């Protein structure tokens, strides 16, 4: 099963799909306004696009960004994303979008 990987920077985010055979989709990049709701919306939109492009179920969605994360997964601080301070809330938002059953914010 393929995996999606997101890299959220201070002004843009990047994503690709990594397939079981080691191949990947083209790297996609999009600017964001550094607001959690807007970033989640962009992540969901891009995830849905990459999910539609494959006939297989997505195994995992990983989301990473710079910062200090507690072992519980809570973002303690992020120099690039000062408004992201409780990652489990954003993970729940991402999961609530319907097609995504499991997502991990790994910082």
Secondary structure as UniProt FT lines:
FT   STRAND          2..8
FT   STRAND          12..18
FT   TURN            20..21
FT   STRAND          28..31
FT   HELIX           36..52
FT   STRAND          58..64
FT   STRAND          68..69
FT   TURN            71..72
FT   STRAND          75..77
FT   TURN            82..83
FT   HELIX           87..95
FT   TURN            96..97
FT   STRAND          103..105
//
